[in-house]
Structures are given as C-alpha cells and as structure tokens.
Amino acid sequence: MQNNKQNILINKDEIHPLGWAIPPIDDLRSAIAYLKKYSNEYISTDLPVNIHAQLAGIYKIIGAGGTVIRPTQIGPAMMFNKIEGYPTSRILVGMLASRRRVSLLLGASEQELGKQLASAKRYFIPPIITSHKKAPCQEIVYKANNVDFDLRKILPAPTNTREDAGPFFCMGLILGSDPIDKNKSDVTIHRLCVQGKDELSIFFAPNRHIDDFRKRAEALGRSLPISINMGLDPAIYISASFEAPTTPFGFNELSIAGGLRAKPIELTKCISINEYCISKSEVVIEGEILPYIRIAEDQHTHTGKAMPEFSGYHGNANTSLPVIKVKAITTRKNPILQTLVGPGEEHVNLAGLPTEASIYIAIEEALPGLLQNVYAHSAGGGKLLAILQVKKLSLSDDCNVKQAAINAFAIYRELKNIIIVDEDVDIFDTNDVMWAMQTRYQSNIDTIFLPNITGHILDPSQSPDYNPYLSIKGSTCKTIFDCTVPWKMKNKFIRAQFDDVDPKLWAPSLYNK
C-alpha cells in the first residue's frame, strides 16, 4: 500500500504488517481527536439545534455532498454540542463524508482505500470477547422495564426532512447471530425508525444476513436478540458494509475492521439479552426482533415516505416491517450519537469502499494484473456506478476488459453501470473519465446491455412502470461502457506529454500552506 505522507501522520512504530499507517484510533472519540490535528476536517458548534429537519438542513449545505440536491459540498465533519431537548447528548454528522477524511482515519491514500480494504479482508482478525466488568459503552444504563423508560426522551433520533416517516437512527450497526449456529454472526447498518417508547421498525434490503437470521428465528417461533451499536471507530462502519459473496453467510465483518487496525475489535456481553455489543460504542440499544409482528413504517405520520435514500430520492415508506422491542439502552458518559444525511457522501464511502474492494478482489483473482484500480462513483451513491481502470498487455485484453466488467456485476449485484478506462485516465476525476468517453468510445460497438437483471430496489427507475421490459421492481438493464483504446491502436491514442517540473518555485503561495 502507498502512504499519503502529505496528509497522514505516520508514527514509525505504528505501521501495519501490510504497509499502511495505523492511526492511533480505536473508537469514535480517538478518531475525533485525531482529526483535530488537521485543518478543515472537523468543526463543532454550541448553538442549539433542533433534530427535526434543522440539523440535516444545516449539514446538507456545509458538508453532505453525494447525491444531495444542490447546493451542497464536501465539507468537515460537524459536532452539534447542544441538542434541543437532550441536555446530555451530542450529535456528530459527516464523519465519513469525505474520501480524504476516510484516508486520514484509515491510514492509506485516497486512491488506495479500496485496495487497502481488499488486503484487510484477506488479513482478517476476528473480534474478541472482553472481560471488562464495565465496558465503556455501559457507563450509563437505562432498562426498559423501568416505568419511566422512553427511548424517545433518552436518544435524539433526527429526521432528515419534514416528509420523513419519523425519527431515524441512520448509523445503527446491527449485531446478530444465527439462532441455529451461534458461531455465525453478522454486522450490518439498517434503517431504524423510532415507533414508540420501546419500539423501532427495521428495514431490510433483499438478501441481508441479519434478515436471514431473523427469518430462521421466526421459523422457530422465537425472537432474534440484537444489539444496535452507534458511535464507532470508522474502520468498523466501513468494514460492516461488505456484502455477499465477498463476505459469505456467517462471516463477521468485524474481522475486516480488525484486519484494518491489526488488532481485534472488542465485544462485551449485553446486559439484557443473550448477545454481544461493541465495547467502545458511544450508544448501544439492546433489543429483540419480534416474530410475526409487522407495522407500517409511517404509521404515525402517514407521509408515504421513508427517508432520503442514497439515490437522492425519498424512499417509499414500507407498509410491513419487522419490529424491534427494546430491552435496554447503554451509553458512555456524555454520549455522541452519530448520524448521516441520507444521500450524502458519507453513504458513498460507507457503501462504495467495500464495493471497490470486492470488485478488486474478484477481478484480480480471475484476471491477474489487468485491473489497476476501481472507483464506486459518488453519482451512484457508491452502489450503482463503477469506474474500472485497466491496463491492456495483449490483444486478448480487448475481450478481458469486458469479462472483468461482467465479473464486477457478478460480485456486486447492485451495480447498474460500469465505465472501463485505460491506465492513463484518472478514475477519481470525472472530467478525465468523460474525456475518455468522448474520445475512446463509439456507442454502437463499445456498449453492452444486460437486460432484466437483479439490481437495487431503491433506484426508482428499476421498475416495470419505468421500463416495461423489466420483470419486477428492483430489476434493471445493466450497461458496460468500454472507453478503452483497442489494443492494435494504442500508439494512435497517446496523450500529449508535458515537461515534468516542480511548480512550487513559480507559485509558492499555492503549495506552501
């Protein structure tokens, strides 16, 4: 791995065995302390804020980015220290809403983050159970069997907009286990809507492992105990967003976070259920997903909307979702509730970086040396659009680049469009990618359509109402745009070359900051 030495503080005693820097981070608080060493990466405010639409409206302009309606931008992470109605809570938004910031927090350059995660997947270190009598996440305990228990008064769950189905926990990492084989566990972020003083609804996109655990428990007539972990080491959140087949059924993604940090993630026994939680969480909600019971997501607001999704549109409120019965809440002192703006760059990085790693692993194993890098583009929310950078070494690679794209669709089924470019194109510069499309692409010979294939249910165009050739909602026509130069014509597409000089001598004010 290459280290970005201009942006990353490197302690010579803290280098990962695979070569990247290991920042001194093991929880959210140490991550914040680390960011404070850098300019324009973290800000805080003591001005009181309302959690109902106002907080998200503020950060939408300051730093959400992604597919959020303009105006928006990539900006610093932001801490709101005073939450109206919640004197002991703080809310952090945008911790992962910039690729540069993720680079700082994980210790690899922005361009190498996908490869870093791919390496961490191979170097995985399983979590361990700690023997702490009182874990940091259990400094303060609220039990649901107390008469005055009300999670709505304990935790400030924000709404993104005034059309939301209700208050949501957007960064709740669910930890659950297979009710048949407790050795199989999983962690995943899911949409959690507050429905009452001790109830949440939970939305599962298709084929999620926690939902498989829930269905198995329900078939046995049992609840599924889970912990909802919030306010975490950024490495945990990013690692948790891997999906099958890269992380197969029963593989605990906390092992990848351990691989990133070169040490295991610590777990602690929950106080009210038979499950574990992440020891250094800021907030843990302990509960059980109840069998057979379903509720409408917007049962209290009847807006018909859920919340803004990664696609930039409001998702529809689901009419029948499983219910989590809360048994306890535990927190650190003066806890930090972590959230995000639904369609923002934070989601791009959470979903996109594991997508990049998954594609890189699969193609490198199938076609070694062909794929140079991959970027899950912001315009697709980290899910729908990927840019593949390849290096052709022979005539056969004219075919292999197309095979690589097909392999990418196979490894990450939610992908919709793939653009393939040569090694001289910067995949992180959209203008450069579009330049390749304008000068190295002919639509009638360089486009491949793959119709009526499984896609993503939250893309509103993936519906028979939009495209009558689709069978069901969540199916799509996938497209490969081959914007590479044919092997036999490589010498006719050499970009104009300029002298390699150091511009600092002529413009020091631009570089000496």
BELMOGI-V275507 format. One record per residue. N is the residue number from 1. OMEGA is omega in whole degrees, 0 to 359 (NA if undefined). BURIAL is I if it has 16 or more other C-alpha atoms within 10 Angstrom, else O. D_LAST is the distance of its C-alpha to the last C-alpha in Angstrom with 2 decimals. Layout:
# BELMOGI-V275507
N;OMEGA;BURIAL;D_LAST  N;OMEGA;BURIAL;D_LAST
This chain:
# BELMOGI-V275507
1;177;I;26.33  2;177;I;22.94  3;176;I;20.18  4;189;I;16.66  5;178;O;15.20  6;187;O;11.52  7;188;I;12.38  8;174;I;15.50  9;184;I;16.37  10;171;I;19.46  11;186;O;22.30  12;178;O;24.44  13;183;O;27.50  14;176;O;26.66  15;180;I;26.83  16;176;I;29.14  17;178;O;32.25  18;166;O;31.17  19;181;O;27.80  20;178;I;25.04  21;175;I;23.22  22;179;I;25.06  23;181;I;22.90  24;185;I;24.89  25;173;I;26.15  26;175;I;29.82  27;183;I;30.03  28;184;I;28.24  29;177;I;27.46  30;176;O;25.78  31;178;I;23.75  32;179;I;22.56  33;180;O;21.80  34;180;I;19.74  35;182;I;17.69  36;178;O;16.96  37;185;O;14.68  38;179;O;12.12  39;172;O;10.59  40;178;O;12.66  41;183;I;15.27  42;174;I;17.96  43;177;I;19.43  44;178;O;22.92  45;175;O;25.44  46;177;O;28.64  47;182;O;30.17  48;181;O;33.30  49;176;I;33.40  50;184;I;36.41  51;183;I;36.44  52;176;I;38.68  53;184;I;36.52  54;182;I;34.24  55;180;I;31.70  56;178;I;31.45  57;177;I;31.35  58;186;O;28.31  59;175;I;26.34  60;181;I;27.58  61;186;I;25.39  62;188;I;22.38  63;186;I;21.94  64;181;I;25.17  65;178;I;24.65  66;182;I;27.19  67;177;I;30.52  68;177;I;30.42  69;181;O;31.81  70;5;O;29.24  71;171;O;27.29  72;181;I;25.08  73;170;I;21.64  74;184;I;19.69  75;183;I;18.28  76;166;I;17.99  77;186;I;21.07  78;177;I;23.00  79;173;I;25.51  80;187;I;28.39  81;182;I;29.85  82;182;I;32.92  83;181;I;35.17  84;179;O;38.18  85;182;O;41.31  86;188;O;39.63  87;183;O;38.80  88;184;O;38.04  89;172;I;35.86  90;177;I;32.23  91;176;I;30.95  92;178;I;27.78  93;173;I;26.99  94;181;I;24.53  95;183;I;23.75  96;186;I;23.97  97;175;I;23.12  98;180;I;20.13  99;177;I;20.36  100;181;I;16.85  101;176;I;18.01  102;177;I;21.25  103;178;I;19.53  104;186;I;17.94  105;181;I;21.34  106;173;I;23.45  107;176;I;21.53  108;180;I;21.66  109;181;I;19.46  110;184;I;19.83  111;186;I;22.17  112;186;I;24.31  113;179;I;25.05  114;179;I;28.48  115;177;I;29.45  116;179;I;28.35  117;177;I;30.66  118;178;I;33.37  119;179;I;33.23  120;177;I;33.34  121;180;I;36.41  122;185;O;38.15  123;193;I;37.08  124;178;I;38.16  125;184;I;39.06  126;177;I;41.51  127;179;I;41.03  128;176;I;43.10  129;181;O;45.22  130;180;O;44.32  131;179;O;47.00  132;176;O;45.13  133;178;O;47.65  134;180;O;45.05  135;178;I;42.00  136;183;I;38.83  137;183;I;39.58  138;177;I;43.03  139;177;O;42.28  140;186;O;43.74  141;173;O;46.62  142;180;I;48.25  143;186;I;51.46  144;179;I;52.77  145;173;O;56.35  146;186;O;55.67  147;185;O;57.31  148;181;O;54.26  149;176;I;51.81  150;184;I;49.76  151;180;I;46.53  152;178;O;45.69  153;183;O;45.52  154;186;I;43.70  155;181;I;40.78  156;179;I;38.81  157;184;I;39.07  158;163;I;37.19  159;178;I;38.35  160;182;I;35.95  161;181;I;38.16  162;177;O;41.45  163;183;I;43.29  164;179;I;42.53  165;180;I;45.60  166;176;I;44.55  167;182;I;41.90  168;162;I;40.21  169;187;I;38.58  170;182;I;36.11  171;178;I;34.68  172;180;I;38.02  173;182;I;38.33  174;173;I;42.07  175;180;I;43.52  176;183;I;47.13  177;177;I;49.71  178;181;I;52.59  179;180;I;55.70  180;181;O;57.80  181;185;O;55.60  182;177;O;53.31  183;179;O;51.57  184;180;O;49.87  185;182;I;46.97  186;172;I;44.17  187;181;I;41.07  188;174;I;39.98  189;178;I;38.27  190;181;I;40.86  191;185;I;41.22  192;181;I;42.85  193;179;I;44.39  194;184;I;45.79  195;181;I;49.50  196;185;O;51.03  197;179;I;50.93  198;181;I;51.16  199;174;I;50.71  200;166;I;48.00  201;181;I;48.45  202;179;I;46.67  203;176;I;46.00  204;166;I;46.17  205;183;O;45.18  206;171;O;47.78  207;176;O;48.09  208;188;O;46.02  209;177;I;47.18  210;177;I;47.29  211;175;I;49.57  212;177;I;51.72  213;181;I;52.07  214;181;I;53.03  215;178;I;55.66  216;178;I;57.13  217;181;I;57.40  218;178;I;58.95  219;177;O;61.49  220;182;O;62.54  221;186;O;62.78  222;170;I;59.96  223;175;I;56.69  224;177;I;53.47  225;179;I;51.58  226;167;I;47.80  227;178;I;44.82  228;188;I;41.97  229;182;I;38.76  230;182;I;35.71  231;192;I;32.38  232;167;I;31.67  233;181;I;29.37  234;179;I;27.53  235;180;I;29.05  236;181;I;32.46  237;183;I;31.92  238;180;I;30.60  239;183;I;33.36  240;185;I;35.99  241;171;I;35.46  242;180;I;37.09  243;174;I;40.46  244;5;O;43.68  245;180;O;44.54  246;173;I;41.42  247;186;I;42.26  248;181;O;46.07  249;178;I;48.27  250;178;I;48.06  251;181;I;44.78  252;183;I;42.59  253;173;I;38.97  254;177;I;37.91  255;178;I;38.65  256;175;I;35.66  257;175;I;33.39  258;178;I;34.99  259;178;I;34.23  260;184;I;30.52  261;181;I;30.37  262;174;I;33.01  263;186;I;35.16  264;172;I;37.61  265;184;I;37.04  266;177;I;39.37  267;180;I;42.06  268;177;I;44.42  269;175;I;47.86  270;184;I;47.98  271;187;I;50.20  272;182;O;52.33  273;180;I;52.49  274;178;I;53.03  275;181;I;49.49  276;174;I;46.24  277;181;I;42.87  278;193;I;39.38  279;186;I;39.40  280;172;I;35.88  281;171;I;35.94  282;183;I;35.16  283;173;I;38.21  284;170;I;41.24  285;178;I;44.03  286;182;I;47.17  287;179;I;49.73  288;172;I;52.17  289;187;I;52.34  290;176;I;55.90  291;170;I;58.34  292;186;O;59.97  293;177;O;58.34  294;177;O;56.26  295;175;I;54.84  296;184;I;53.22  297;182;I;49.46  298;185;I;49.77  299;181;O;53.05  300;185;O;51.95  301;179;O;50.12  302;179;O;51.91  303;186;I;48.96  304;181;I;49.55  305;175;I;45.81  306;178;I;43.97  307;177;I;40.22  308;182;I;37.46  309;185;I;37.23  310;182;I;34.68  311;182;I;36.30  312;180;I;35.22  313;170;I;38.83  314;170;I;40.81  315;177;I;42.87  316;175;I;46.55  317;180;I;47.88  318;185;I;49.97  319;184;O;53.58  320;182;O;54.32  321;174;I;51.83  322;183;I;52.49  323;172;I;52.28  324;173;I;50.57  325;184;I;52.54  326;180;I;50.24  327;180;I;51.72  328;170;I;49.02  329;174;I;45.43  330;182;I;43.54  331;166;I;40.12  332;174;I;37.88  333;183;O;37.81  334;189;O;35.66  335;176;I;35.07  336;174;I;32.22  337;183;I;33.61  338;180;I;31.33  339;176;I;31.70  340;171;I;30.30  341;192;I;30.75  342;185;I;33.38  343;189;I;32.13  344;181;I;28.40  345;177;I;25.83  346;176;I;26.76  347;178;I;30.16  348;182;I;28.76  349;179;I;27.07  350;181;I;30.03  351;190;I;32.51  352;183;I;30.59  353;173;I;29.23  354;175;I;32.77  355;178;I;34.09  356;181;I;31.85  357;182;I;32.97  358;179;I;36.60  359;181;I;36.65  360;180;I;34.98  361;186;I;37.55  362;184;I;40.49  363;179;I;39.73  364;179;O;38.74  365;183;O;42.04  366;185;O;44.07  367;187;O;42.48  368;174;O;40.52  369;182;O;37.74  370;183;I;37.92  371;179;I;35.19  372;180;O;31.67  373;179;I;29.87  374;179;I;30.51  375;173;I;28.67  376;195;I;30.44  377;180;I;29.13  378;183;I;27.95  379;177;I;30.62  380;180;I;33.29  381;183;I;32.01  382;185;I;31.48  383;193;I;35.24  384;187;I;36.72  385;177;I;34.63  386;174;I;33.51  387;178;I;31.99  388;175;I;33.34  389;185;I;31.86  390;176;I;34.68  391;180;I;35.55  392;180;I;39.10  393;181;O;40.93  394;180;O;44.44  395;182;O;46.61  396;181;O;47.28  397;172;I;43.67  398;177;I;44.39  399;185;O;46.43  400;180;I;44.33  401;177;I;41.26  402;176;I;43.55  403;178;O;44.96  404;180;I;41.48  405;178;I;40.91  406;177;I;44.32  407;179;I;43.48  408;177;I;40.32  409;182;I;42.55  410;184;O;44.89  411;178;I;42.34  412;191;I;40.66  413;182;I;43.40  414;176;I;41.32  415;180;I;39.45  416;183;I;40.64  417;177;I;38.91  418;173;I;37.46  419;179;I;35.71  420;180;I;35.87  421;179;I;33.62  422;185;I;33.34  423;179;I;30.85  424;179;O;29.02  425;179;I;28.03  426;185;I;24.91  427;179;I;26.61  428;178;I;23.50  429;185;O;23.14  430;178;O;26.09  431;180;O;26.20  432;178;O;26.69  433;179;I;29.40  434;175;I;31.09  435;179;O;31.03  436;179;I;32.94  437;181;I;35.39  438;188;O;36.04  439;183;O;36.67  440;187;I;37.93  441;172;I;40.06  442;193;O;43.59  443;185;O;44.58  444;179;O;48.27  445;186;O;47.71  446;180;O;44.26  447;176;O;44.71  448;177;I;46.48  449;176;O;47.72  450;190;O;48.74  451;170;O;50.68  452;179;I;51.68  453;179;I;49.62  454;180;I;48.28  455;181;I;44.90  456;187;I;43.36  457;183;I;45.43  458;171;I;42.58  459;186;I;42.00  460;179;I;44.33  461;182;O;45.23  462;185;I;46.70  463;175;I;50.10  464;176;I;53.53  465;180;O;53.30  466;183;O;50.43  467;184;I;51.67  468;179;O;55.43  469;178;O;55.13  470;183;I;53.37  471;186;O;55.67  472;173;I;53.91  473;182;I;50.87  474;169;I;47.94  475;188;I;49.10  476;168;I;47.33  477;180;I;47.30  478;187;I;44.56  479;173;I;43.13  480;176;I;41.68  481;181;I;39.89  482;181;I;39.96  483;178;I;37.34  484;178;I;37.67  485;174;I;39.23  486;186;I;42.82  487;184;O;43.08  488;183;O;45.47  489;185;O;43.18  490;184;O;39.90  491;178;O;40.05  492;184;O;40.38  493;179;O;37.09  494;182;O;34.56  495;178;O;31.36  496;184;O;30.46  497;180;O;28.44  498;177;O;25.71  499;178;O;24.55  500;184;O;21.96  501;177;O;19.47  502;186;O;15.93  503;184;O;14.26  504;182;O;11.33  505;184;O;14.03  506;182;O;14.80  507;185;O;11.64  508;183;O;8.84  509;180;O;7.12  510;188;O;7.11  511;182;O;5.77  512;181;O;3.78  513;NA;O;0.00
